[in-house]
Every structure is written in structure tokens, then in C-alpha cells.
Amino acid sequence: MLPEVSSKMLQYIKRNPDSTIEELADYSRVSKRVVGVYIRELREEGKIVVKKVKQKHYYSTSDCPIIKKKRTRKFTLEEVLAGEM
């Protein structure tokens, strides 16, 4: 893996959680196929995680607090709006 491209992608994902392959390709100035190769390697290294919504994949860093935080119960709308999640 080219360190400058993968580190550039990782920094972009850290600053922009839920990034898509299209966004990463535009930012890195490489094809979506090349981004896919880097994404696969970063996932295998445990540096990023994927969230799948219908046909779209969204990438975030594995240290993202939203991803690491496990919910043990459901929250009410009032708790969510108050930021008590």
C-alpha cells in the first residue's frame, strides 16, 4: 500500500465520518477501484469500519466514539435530543 495515499484517506475519514468511496476517490484523486483496494487493506488492519445502508457503504475510523459506544438500552426521543445517549 502506498503510505501517502492510505494515510491521506485515513485522515479524510477521521475528519469526515461516514465517508463514501466516491468522496474518497474525489479527495485522493484516484479511481473508485483503487480506493476499494485501500479500503479493504485499512479494514483488514482494523483502522476503519463500514456501515452499510441499503446499497451504500459509509466508512469511519474504528476509534470513532459513535461506533465504539455499545448501546445497552433504547433511548427516548427526549434523551436523544438532550444528548444523553
Sequence and secondary structure as in RCSB ss.txt:
>XXXX:A:sequence
MLPEVSSKMLQYIKRNPDSTIEELADYSRVSKRVVGVYIRELREEGKIVVKKVKQKHYYSTSDCPIIKKKRTRKF
TLEEVLAGEM
>XXXX:A:secstr
  HHHHHHHHHHHHHSSSB HHHHHHHHTS HHHHHHHHHHHHHTTSEEEEEETTEEEEEETT HHHH   SS  
 HHHHHTT  
